[in-house]
Amino acid sequence: MILRSNLPKLQKICRDLPRVLDVGGWHNPFHLATHVLDIMPYETRQTHEALVPEDPERFTSDTWQILDACDGDWPWPDNYFDFAICSHILEDVRDPIIVARELTRVSQAGYVEVPSRAREIFVKDRFSRLKALFGYGANIGFYHHRWFCELSDDELLFFRKSLDVSQHPSRYITRGELGRKLTEAESGICLFWSDTFVAKEVIDISDDLLAQKKTEILAQLRRK
């Protein structure tokens, strides 16, 4: 989770709700969830990485559902959960649209968080271009993520990461170009939703788009 400033609000919302689902909660379990859906088993959960370690676990091995979220047909009826949290999962999975569809089907409300496109094309290291001359690769965003994510008018948009942003400086932002690190708010995207939200895949993987997005994002960051 990047936007940890949202945790107090999530704790307040979820603490007394009878049914809370954590989708993909294996790596950073949300203790106030009563149920978890993940492809990994309960016994292997990363307890040392819990989001709210001060709260006791409400979920148990019996309410931990082992399932590939992208398969769809989650084993709960419509609106079964009062709230669902899905943090830093959608950018990883092969079909975020199916996951979003099932998430909004089984829950009445929820919270979604993904890394921003700005974070995905940002180089945190200083002097990255100079280091590249000596054969050191740039650490750009999160190499293992499948999708760039954007939020537009409460629509969560997914752009497939099929081109390598590290191939040309016109595609990524260095710390030297921006003159500072990214803030927490600039690094993540969140959506508190009620009833439903829209998730769409945008089919545009051109090299020109990557360069255009860099120009737009850098201009927005410099204005802040």
Secondary structure as the mmCIF struct_conf table of DSSP 4:
data_model
#
loop_
_struct_conf.conf_type_id
_struct_conf.id
_struct_conf.beg_label_comp_id
_struct_conf.beg_label_asym_id
_struct_conf.beg_label_seq_id
_struct_conf.end_label_comp_id
_struct_conf.end_label_asym_id
_struct_conf.end_label_seq_id
HELX_RH_3T_P HELX_RH_3T_P1 ARG A 4 ASN A 6
HELX_RH_AL_P HELX_RH_AL_P1 LEU A 7 CYS A 14
TURN_TY1_P TURN_TY1_P1 ARG A 15 ASP A 16
BEND BEND1 PRO A 18 PRO A 18
STRN STRN1 VAL A 20 VAL A 23
TURN_TY1_P TURN_TY1_P2 GLY A 24 TRP A 26
BEND BEND2 HIS A 27 ASN A 28
TURN_TY1_P TURN_TY1_P3 HIS A 31 LEU A 32
BEND BEND3 THR A 34 THR A 34
STRN STRN2 HIS A 35 ASP A 38
BEND BEND4 ILE A 39 MET A 40
HELX_RH_3T_P HELX_RH_3T_P2 TYR A 42 THR A 44
HELX_RH_3T_P HELX_RH_3T_P3 THR A 47 GLU A 49
BEND BEND5 LEU A 51 VAL A 52
TURN_TY1_P TURN_TY1_P4 PRO A 53 GLU A 54
BEND BEND6 ASP A 55 ASP A 55
HELX_LH_PP_P HELX_LH_PP_P1 PRO A 56 GLU A 57
HELX_RH_3T_P HELX_RH_3T_P4 SER A 61 THR A 63
STRN STRN3 TRP A 64 ILE A 66
HELX_RH_3T_P HELX_RH_3T_P5 ALA A 69 ASP A 71
BEND BEND7 PRO A 75 TRP A 76
TURN_TY1_P TURN_TY1_P5 ASP A 78 ASN A 79
STRN STRN4 PHE A 81 PHE A 81
BEND BEND8 ASP A 82 ASP A 82
STRN STRN5 PHE A 83 SER A 87
BEND BEND9 HIS A 88 HIS A 88
TURN_TY1_P TURN_TY1_P6 LEU A 90 ASP A 92
BEND BEND10 VAL A 93 ARG A 94
HELX_RH_AL_P HELX_RH_AL_P2 PRO A 96 VAL A 106
STRN STRN6 SER A 107 SER A 107
BEND BEND11 GLN A 108 GLN A 108
STRN STRN7 ALA A 109 PRO A 115
HELX_RH_AL_P HELX_RH_AL_P3 ARG A 117 GLU A 120
TURN_TY1_P TURN_TY1_P7 ILE A 121 ILE A 121
STRN STRN8 PHE A 122 VAL A 123
BEND BEND12 ASP A 125 ASP A 125
TURN_TY1_P TURN_TY1_P8 ARG A 126 PHE A 127
HELX_RH_AL_P HELX_RH_AL_P4 SER A 128 LEU A 133
TURN_TY1_P TURN_TY1_P9 PHE A 134 GLY A 135
HELX_LH_PP_P HELX_LH_PP_P2 TYR A 136 ALA A 138
STRN STRN9 ILE A 140 ILE A 140
BEND BEND13 GLY A 141 GLY A 141
TURN_TY1_P TURN_TY1_P10 TYR A 143 HIS A 144
STRN STRN10 TRP A 147 SER A 152
TURN_TY1_P TURN_TY1_P11 ASP A 153 ASP A 154
STRN STRN11 GLU A 155 ARG A 160
BEND BEND14 LEU A 163 LEU A 163
HELX_RH_3T_P HELX_RH_3T_P6 VAL A 165 GLN A 167
HELX_RH_3T_P HELX_RH_3T_P7 PRO A 169 ARG A 171
STRN STRN12 ILE A 173 THR A 174
HELX_RH_AL_P HELX_RH_AL_P5 ARG A 175 LEU A 178
TURN_TY1_P TURN_TY1_P12 GLY A 179 GLY A 179
BEND BEND15 ARG A 180 ARG A 180
HELX_LH_PP_P HELX_LH_PP_P3 LYS A 181 THR A 183
HELX_RH_AL_P HELX_RH_AL_P6 GLU A 184 SER A 187
STRN STRN13 GLY A 188 SER A 194
BEND BEND16 ASP A 195 ASP A 195
STRN STRN14 VAL A 198 VAL A 202
HELX_RH_AL_P HELX_RH_AL_P7 ASP A 207 ARG A 223
#
